[in-house]
Amino acid sequence: MLIILVLYGYLNNTYPSLKIAKSVKENIYFMWLYSELQSVLDIKQKTLIRLG
């Protein structure tokens, strides 16, 4: 799932991972992608806990 952030970073000429991490804190588009990623991971985690 993190590949989405990496690919979006490459599309915006942001290649180093530290710059991508900095962009997640500063750029609204990266923030939106990261929040969508977090919501998907939360759903997967809750499902795994229920299936136990």
Secondary structure by P-SEA (a helix, b strand, c coil): caaaaaaaaaaaccccaaaaaaaaaccaaaaaaaaaaaaaaaaaaaaaaaac
